[in-house]
Every structure is written in C-alpha cells, then in structure tokens.
Amino acid sequence: MFSSRSRIELAVVALGAGLTCAGCSFTFVTPPPSRSAGSEPRPNVECTTSNVAPIVDSVVTSYETFRVAYAAFGPDSAYRDSPIPRDADLALGVAFGGAFLASAIYGYVNTARCRRLRDGAPQQPYLPGVSRGETEHEPAAAAASLARP
C-alpha cells in the first residue's frame, strides 16, 4: 500500500504536526508571575487556577500509554494493512505520550502555584514538600497537629 519511504515521511509529518499542538496545558495554562515578595494573597494576579487542561493532558497520556502497550504486544495482523508500521506507531505513541505527560505536569504545577499565590501562604498544618518558607518551628507544629486524633 505505502512504500517504506512514504511510511517514514508520513510518520515524520505526523510526529511534527502532533508535537506542535501537543499539550493543552502548554497552550492554555497561564503561569503565575515569578517569585513574589511576601506571603500576602494576590487575588487579582492573572494566571490559571483551573485543572481542566492538565486533566485533558492526563487523559490523553493514559490513552497514549494504552496505544503504546497495544502496539508493543498486539497481534501482527493489526498492522497488516496499516498505513504506518508497528515501529513508527510505537515511536509516535511514546513521543505524544511524553509530550502530553510533560504538559500535564506543567499544568498541575502552575495551577497549584497560581492558587497558592491567590490564596496566600498556607496556614496550619505544615505540609512537608508543599508549604513554602519553612522555619525550624513549623515541622514541630506539624508533628503536633498530625498527632491529634
């Protein structure tokens, strides 16, 4: 049906077109401004708080993971009349999955940073790895708050 050369060209074009539009979060999430002074809330800052785009990226990443698994372990008959060979399908799936995964991570991180900036610094309890501006007294307060039933 397709020659080896046209299959490679088709795969390269599909990969290039897909990677230019891959990632809802890269396209639709507006990150918050870089580090701001103080921990006062800034409710009027322009950034994205909604997780819709990262969730869409996560769904597409899951789909691509399924497609890569099917391409790797599926029957040979599935690729008999396919316009692209199994190897190209695997490569495209891994590339798109990686692009959408990176976009999802970018989206989740930036929407969380935006919400934190709009709401101000978190109060109690202290959350290790999440709270910013830790002092030597906060971990002890966190341990005390976690010990309560």
C-alpha positions in Angstrom: 0.0 0.0 0.0 2.7 2.5 1.1 6.3 2.3 0.2 8.9 2.3 3.0 9.9 5.9 2.2 6.4 7.2 2.2 5.7 5.5 5.5 8.7 7.2 7.1 7.6 10.6 5.6 4.1 10.1 6.9 5.5 9.3 10.4 7.7 12.3 10.4 4.9 14.6 9.3 2.5 13.2 11.9 5.1 13.5 14.6 5.9 17.1 13.7 2.3 18.1 13.5 1.4 16.3 16.7 4.2 17.8 18.7 3.4 21.3 17.6 -0.1 21.1 19.1 0.6 18.5 21.9 -0.3 19.6 25.3 -3.4 21.6 26.4 -1.6 22.9 29.4 1.3 24.3 27.3 -1.3 26.1 25.3 -4.0 27.2 27.7 -2.4 27.5 31.2 -1.1 30.9 32.1 1.6 30.5 34.8 1.8 32.9 37.7 4.4 35.6 37.8 7.8 34.5 39.1 8.5 34.5 42.8 6.7 37.3 44.5 7.8 39.0 47.7 5.8 38.2 50.8 3.1 35.7 51.5 0.2 38.1 51.2 -2.6 36.9 48.9 -2.8 38.4 45.5 -6.3 37.6 44.3 -6.1 39.8 41.2 -3.0 38.1 39.7 -3.5 36.9 36.1 -2.9 33.2 36.0 -4.8 29.9 35.5 -6.3 28.1 38.6 -8.4 25.5 36.7 -7.1 22.0 36.3 -9.2 21.3 33.2 -6.2 21.4 30.7 -3.9 19.2 32.9 -6.8 16.7 33.3 -7.2 16.6 29.5 -3.5 16.1 29.2 -3.6 13.3 31.7 -6.5 11.5 29.8 -4.5 11.8 26.5 -1.4 10.5 28.3 -3.4 7.5 29.5 -4.7 6.8 26.0 -1.2 7.0 24.5 0.1 4.6 27.2 -2.6 2.1 26.2 -1.8 2.6 22.5 1.9 2.0 23.1 1.1 -1.2 25.1 -1.2 -2.4 22.3 1.4 -1.6 19.6 4.1 -3.4 21.6 2.1 -6.5 22.5 -0.8 -6.5 20.0 -1.2 -9.1 17.2 0.8 -8.7 13.9 -2.5 -8.8 12.0 -3.4 -5.4 13.4 -0.6 -3.8 11.3 -1.0 -5.8 8.1 -3.0 -3.1 6.3 -1.9 -0.2 8.5 -0.6 3.0 6.9 2.3 3.1 9.4 4.4 0.2 10.7 4.4 -1.0 14.3 7.8 0.7 15.0 6.5 4.0 13.8 3.3 3.6 15.9 5.4 2.9 18.9 7.7 5.9 18.3 4.7 8.2 17.8 2.9 6.9 20.9 6.0 7.4 23.1 6.6 10.9 21.7 3.0 12.0 22.1 2.6 10.4 25.5 5.8 12.1 26.7 4.7 15.5 25.3 1.3 15.2 27.0 2.8 14.0 30.2 5.2 16.9 30.3 2.3 19.2 29.6 0.1 17.7 32.4 3.0 18.2 34.9 3.5 21.8 33.7 -0.2 22.4 34.1 -0.7 20.9 37.5 2.4 22.7 38.9 1.5 26.1 37.5 -2.2 25.9 38.5 -1.2 24.9 42.1 1.3 27.8 42.2 -1.4 30.2 41.0 -3.9 29.1 43.6 -1.2 29.4 46.3 -0.4 32.9 45.1 -4.0 34.0 45.0 -4.9 32.5 48.4 -1.6 33.5 50.2 0.8 31.3 52.1 -0.8 28.2 53.6 -1.6 28.4 57.3 -1.5 25.3 59.6 -0.9 22.5 59.2 2.5 22.5 57.7 2.8 20.2 54.7 6.3 18.9 54.0 7.3 19.4 50.4 4.3 21.6 49.7 4.4 24.6 52.1 6.9 27.3 51.4 9.0 29.4 53.8 9.6 26.7 56.4 11.1 27.7 59.6 12.6 25.5 62.3 9.4 25.7 64.3 6.9 24.6 61.6 7.9 20.9 61.5 7.3 20.6 65.2 3.9 22.3 64.8 3.1 19.9 62.0 4.1 16.9 64.0 1.8 18.1 66.9 -1.1 18.7 64.5 -0.7 15.2 62.9 -0.6 13.5 66.3 -4.1 14.8 67.2 -6.8 12.2 66.7 
